[in-house]
Amino acid sequence: MSHVREARMLCRKTVDLFTLLSRTQETGSRRMGMTQELLALVTGIAHYLKILIRIALTGALKLEREQSVREAMPSFLDKLHLLAVQGGDPAARRIIKSGSGEVIAQQAGVNLGTQGVTYGFKSLAPENAGESPFSANSPSRLTVGNSPSDRCVKCAQAVEEDCVRLGTYQRWHSQCLQCARCDKVAAVPVLKDPTPLRSPEDKEKEKDQSKSSSSRRPPVNVGIFSYEIDSVKETPSYGEVPNVILCAEHAHVGCRDGFQAVSRLEQYAFLLNIALRRLYLVLKQQGVVPVSPGVLTSPIPLSTL
């Protein structure tokens, strides 16, 4: 079902809202302009939220009626209800645990990114990503120097689409996750082959197809990659990062796996996570928020994977 464009627009408008909220020092006519911009952003966010909820409801109905998945609709409505009950509590627990306190095991044939959490993505649950900086659980250690990065570990360029992660805050473009021995990559960018001249009808059809956001990309091939444990080094932007990544053909006993494929939706959620933390830093520097109301979320050590 088509949903990627709507999710992308919601992400962009929410990031724009965070940016606008950080401009607390504006006065006079510029502040009046901010008010109009704020109204436009809130209206846009509400619009895309409504569309995404409608898409999710339609998907749940399709699962129920066409695939006989009877729990699809109740499960989705329960997640919406839980969001309302929690009221945006930044300290809310999300990871599902059994009666004995153990994390629910992953099941085959499901989206591993959302498996084992009440809502959202497992990698971004506070239990894995760290507390929200706006949480009052403990003093914040989030500073400009150790704020999480939204850039690729290898090329240092922004990561805005589906990608690869190790832990929560270490991300690679799929084509940047590469074997140090044979240069094999997790995914190769799709190149358009030169094609012969096409009729106007064919061109119009291709144009319509290019606009569609419903095309599903297969997950990147991360299962064959691992990293040398001895190559892990501490970095200021990403925490403990492996410098030597190997494919299955060249891996050895001193390697560890753990790379995970990240969908576009999960990456958009991650970018919102980063934007929220940057907003906190700006407001903290401006004295809008107290110096120590939350707890960090700096890059997570590999030992917690």
Secondary structure in CASP SS format (residue, H / E / C, confidence):
PFRMAT SS
TARGET T0000
AUTHOR 0000-0000-0000
METHOD secondary structure of the structure
MODEL  1
M C 1.00
S C 1.00
H C 1.00
V H 1.00
R H 1.00
E H 1.00
A H 1.00
R H 1.00
M H 1.00
L H 1.00
C H 1.00
R H 1.00
K H 1.00
T H 1.00
V H 1.00
D H 1.00
L H 1.00
F H 1.00
T H 1.00
L H 1.00
L H 1.00
S C 1.00
R C 1.00
T C 1.00
Q C 1.00
E C 1.00
T C 1.00
G H 1.00
S H 1.00
R H 1.00
R H 1.00
M H 1.00
G H 1.00
M H 1.00
T H 1.00
Q H 1.00
E H 1.00
L H 1.00
L H 1.00
A H 1.00
L H 1.00
V H 1.00
T H 1.00
G H 1.00
I H 1.00
A H 1.00
H H 1.00
Y H 1.00
L H 1.00
K H 1.00
I H 1.00
L H 1.00
I H 1.00
R H 1.00
I H 1.00
A H 1.00
L H 1.00
T H 1.00
G H 1.00
A H 1.00
L H 1.00
K H 1.00
L H 1.00
E H 1.00
R H 1.00
E H 1.00
Q C 1.00
S C 1.00
V C 1.00
R C 1.00
E C 1.00
A H 1.00
M H 1.00
P H 1.00
S H 1.00
F H 1.00
L H 1.00
D H 1.00
K H 1.00
L H 1.00
H H 1.00
L H 1.00
L H 1.00
A H 1.00
V H 1.00
Q H 1.00
G C 1.00
G C 1.00
D C 1.00
P C 1.00
A C 1.00
A C 1.00
R C 1.00
R C 1.00
I E 1.00
I C 1.00
K E 1.00
S C 1.00
G C 1.00
S C 1.00
G C 1.00
E C 1.00
V E 1.00
I C 1.00
A C 1.00
Q C 1.00
Q C 1.00
A C 1.00
G C 1.00
V C 1.00
N C 1.00
L C 1.00
G C 1.00
T C 1.00
Q C 1.00
G C 1.00
V E 1.00
T C 1.00
Y C 1.00
G C 1.00
F C 1.00
K H 1.00
S H 1.00
L H 1.00
A C 1.00
P H 1.00
E H 1.00
N H 1.00
A H 1.00
G C 1.00
E C 1.00
S C 1.00
P C 1.00
F C 1.00
S C 1.00
A C 1.00
N C 1.00
S C 1.00
P C 1.00
S C 1.00
R C 1.00
L C 1.00
T C 1.00
V H 1.00
G H 1.00
N H 1.00
S C 1.00
P C 1.00
S C 1.00
D C 1.00
R E 1.00
C C 1.00
V C 1.00
K C 1.00
C C 1.00
A C 1.00
Q C 1.00
A E 1.00
V C 1.00
E C 1.00
E C 1.00
D C 1.00
C E 1.00
V E 1.00
R E 1.00
L E 1.00
G C 1.00
T C 1.00
Y C 1.00
Q E 1.00
R E 1.00
W E 1.00
H C 1.00
S C 1.00
Q C 1.00
C C 1.00
L C 1.00
Q E 1.00
C C 1.00
A C 1.00
R C 1.00
C C 1.00
D C 1.00
K C 1.00
V E 1.00
A C 1.00
A C 1.00
V C 1.00
P C 1.00
V C 1.00
L C 1.00
K C 1.00
D C 1.00
P C 1.00
T C 1.00
P C 1.00
L C 1.00
R C 1.00
S C 1.00
P H 1.00
E H 1.00
D H 1.00
K H 1.00
E H 1.00
K H 1.00
E H 1.00
K H 1.00
D H 1.00
Q H 1.00
S H 1.00
K H 1.00
S C 1.00
S C 1.00
S C 1.00
S C 1.00
R C 1.00
R C 1.00
P C 1.00
P C 1.00
V C 1.00
N C 1.00
V C 1.00
G C 1.00
I C 1.00
F E 1.00
S E 1.00
Y E 1.00
E E 1.00
I H 1.00
D H 1.00
S H 1.00
V E 1.00
K E 1.00
E E 1.00
T E 1.00
P C 1.00
S C 1.00
Y C 1.00
G E 1.00
E E 1.00
V E 1.00
P E 1.00
N C 1.00
V C 1.00
I E 1.00
L E 1.00
C E 1.00
A C 1.00
E C 1.00
H C 1.00
A C 1.00
H C 1.00
V C 1.00
G C 1.00
C E 1.00
R E 1.00
D C 1.00
G C 1.00
F C 1.00
Q E 1.00
A E 1.00
V E 1.00
S C 1.00
R H 1.00
L H 1.00
E H 1.00
Q H 1.00
Y H 1.00
A H 1.00
F H 1.00
L H 1.00
L H 1.00
N H 1.00
I H 1.00
A H 1.00
L H 1.00
R H 1.00
R H 1.00
L H 1.00
Y H 1.00
L H 1.00
V H 1.00
L H 1.00
K H 1.00
Q H 1.00
Q C 1.00
G C 1.00
V C 1.00
V C 1.00
P C 1.00
V C 1.00
S C 1.00
P C 1.00
G C 1.00
V C 1.00
L C 1.00
T C 1.00
S C 1.00
P C 1.00
I C 1.00
P C 1.00
L H 1.00
S H 1.00
T H 1.00
L C 1.00
END
